[in-house]
Amino acid sequence: MAGRPRKEFQEYLSDSTSSHVSHADYLASPASAFLKYSVEAKSAIDLCIRYFPKNQDGNYNKDATDSLQHLVVAVLPTVMGHFETYQRYLFAGTFDLSVYLSSFDVDDFFKKLSKETNIQIDWPRLAAHRATGASSVGTLLSDSMSGWHDPERVNKYFGCFGLPYQLFRNEDKERLLTLWQLRHSIVHTGGTLTLADAQKVGSLNDSGGRNISFEKNFIFEVSRKLHPLVQASTVGLGTAFIDQLIDNVPENERQRIDKFFEVRSSVGAWLN
């Protein structure tokens, strides 16, 4: 009897479904791309919640409870990975489109940015974009920057554009710091919120030493609460950007700018 074919890890890569959110989607409209993914992630967990086996009393059996907790925990780092992509592409596209700003000083921008992060585009990273048809210089810039898990640093990055808008409000920063720390503890400390890590974020101070597990509706709440945060940040930045456009922006580029700062979601009620 022939055994199961032995394949290397990379051989398990398969074609994605229509639910996949691509970098092309992020280039065109970062907010809408991220919100699409967050809803897809929420819906995947919802499907598990509905169909995982339950006992006669309506409660999940042990295998279902264990599996659901594993899945909910595993989804958070992916959601936050997409949120990082949202931030980087919002920054990248704003830089690319800054050619249409009436008073954008490139030298001043890089002078300010170099004080906030070490910008170094190494040759292998540059070479990786060969023959890709890359149309965004901004993505090369944002890809070379660190600190995307720190909302205060992200605010400073966007502040370098000189637009009269701060991307994240204080309450947004607190929520993001909580999510980023949970993501860090899942990825880097085996799903345990160490005492030291718990002291880094005020909301988690009393949770040190806990194994990280979430209630089944956690990803639902992450997606729901990030909807208005992403809308406020993107629309606020976009309004400040559009207010400083030069007078003779070509119509096709104006449409591109409007699309870039657009915020759409299949769960539109969460944007209110």
N, C-alpha and C positions, 0 to 999 in steps of 0.2 A: 504493500500500500504506500503510495507516494506521500511524502510528508508535505506540510504546508510550505509554499515557496518562501525562501528567505530573501527578504529585500532589505536594502540599506534605507536609513531614515529618509533620505531625500527622494527615494523612489515611491514613498507614500504620498507625495504631493499630488493633489488632484485638481480638477477644474472647479472653480468656485461657482456658487449659485448666484442668482440675481440679487441676493441679500448682501453680497460683498460690497463694501464701500472702498473705492479705489482712490489713489492719489490724484487722479484726474478730477474726481469729485471734489476733493479738498482744494485743488487749485482753482476750481470754478467758484465754489461757495463753501468755505470752511465750516461755517456754523451749520448749514443744512446737512452737510456730509456727516458731521459728528452726531447731530441729533438723529439722523437716520440710523446710524449704527447703535446708538444708545437704545432706541426703540426696538431694533432687531434683537439686541441682547436681552432686553426686558421680556420680549415676546417668547424668546427661547426658554427662559426660566419659567414663564407663565405656563408654557406647554408642559413642562416637567411637573409643575405644581398640580395641573389638572389631571395628568394621566399616571403619575407614579402610584403604585399599589397602596391601598389603605386597608386597615383592619375593619371588621364589621362595625366597630364603634366610631368609624370615620377618621381616626388618626392614622398617620402613616406608620407602616411597619418599620422595624429597625433598619433594614437594608435601604428602604426608600428614604428614611430620615438621614442616614449617613450619606447616601449618594447625593441627595439634594443639597446638603451642607457643603459637600465637596464642590459641587458645580457652582453654587452661588459664590463661594470664596474664590474659585478659579476665574470667574467672569470679571471680577472687579479690576484686576491688573490689566485686562484687555480693554475695558472701558476707559481706564485712565491712560493707557497707551494711545487710544484714539483721541482723548482729550489733549494730550501732549501734541499730537499731530495737528489738531485744530489750532492750538496756540501757534505752532511753528509756521503753519501755512497762512494763518491770519497775518503774522508778522512778515512772512516772505512776500505775500501778495501786496501788502501795504507798501513795502519797499519797492516792488516792481512798478506799482502804479503811482509812486511818488513823483514820477516824471511829469505828472499832470497837476502837481500842487504849485500854487502861485509863488510860494516863498520857502521852498525846500532847499536847504543848504547841505549838500552831500558831505562836504568837509566837516561841517559842524556836527552832522549826524554821526559820522564815524568817530569823531573826537569824543562825543558823549558816550557812544556805545562801547568804545575801547576802555572806558573807565568802569563799565559794568560787567564786562566779560572778556575773556581772552579769545580774540578772533584769529583762528589759524586754519586756513583751508589747505590741508595737506594734499600732496600730489596724488596719492592713491584715491582719496575721496573725490578729487576733481576728475581723475581718469575713469572712475566708476560711472560717470555720466556720459561717456562716449557713446555715440550712435543711439542715444535714447530719445533724441528729439527734444531735449530739455529746453523749455521756453521760459524758465524762471530762474533769474540770477538770485532772487531772494531766497530760494530754497537752498542754494549752496551756502548762503550766508547763515540762515537759521540752523542748518544742519551742523554748522561748525560751532554753534553756541551751546553752552551748558546752562544749567540752572532753571530748566523749564518746569521743575517740580517745586519751585519756590514762587508763589504768586506775587510776593513783593518784588522779587527780581524781575519777573515778567512785566510787572507794572513799569519798572524802570526802563526795560527794553523798549516798550511802546512809547514811553515818555520821550525817548530820543528823537521821535518824529516831530516833536514840537507841537503836537495837536492838543487843544484844550480839553482833554478827556483822560481820566484814569480808568484803565481797563477793568480792574476788579475793585469793588468796594470792600470796606473792612469786613462786613459779614460774609462776603464772598470768599475773602482770603481765609477766614477761619474755617469755613466748610471745606475749602480745597485743601488746606493743611491737614485736616482730619483724614480726608480721602487719600491724599498722597502718603501719609504715614501708615495707614492701613495697607495700602498697596506695597509700600516698602517692606513692611513686616511679613507680608505674605510671600513676597519674592525673595527676600534676603535673609530672613530669620526663621524659615520653616513654618510660617503661619503662627508664630508666637509673638505677642506684643511684649517685648522685654521691658523690664522696669526702666531701663535707661531711655528707650525709645518713647515710652509713655510720657516721660517728663518733657519731651520736646514740644508737645502740643497740649494746650490747656484742656481741651475737651476730652483728652484721653488720660489725664493724670491719674485718675482713680482706677484705670484698667490695666495697669502694669502686671505682667506675669500671666495674663490670660491667653489661652489658645483662641485664635480668631475663628469664630463661626458667626453666621448671621441668620436672622429670621428670614423666612422664605421670600418675603416681600421686599428685601433690601435692594435688589437691583431695580425693581419698580420705583422705589423711592429715590435712588441715585439718578435715574433718568428723569423723573418728574422734577426733582429739585434743580438739576442742571439745565433744564429747559429755560426757565426765566433768567438764570445767570448768564447763559450763553447769548440769549436774546439781548439783554441789557448791554452786555459788553460789546457785542458786534454792532448793534444799531447805534449805540453811543459813539463808538469809534468811527463808524461809517458816516454818521451825521457830521461829526467834526471834520472828517476828511473831505466830504463833498462840499462843505461850506468854504473850503479853501482851494477849490479847483480853479484852474485858469479858465478864461472865458471861451476859448475855442477848442474845447475837447471834441474830437470827432464823435459822431453819433454812435458808431459801433463800439468805441472805447467807453463812452458814457454808459451804454448798456452793459458792458463788461464790468464796470465799476459797480453799478447797481446790483448786478447778479452776485458779485463777490461779497457784498455786505448784506445780502439777502438772508433772512432767517425763516426757514420753512420746516415744518414737521408734519408727519401723518397724524400726530396727536396735537392738533392746533390748540386745544383747550389748555394745554400745559404752558403755553406761551403767555397766557394772561396773568 
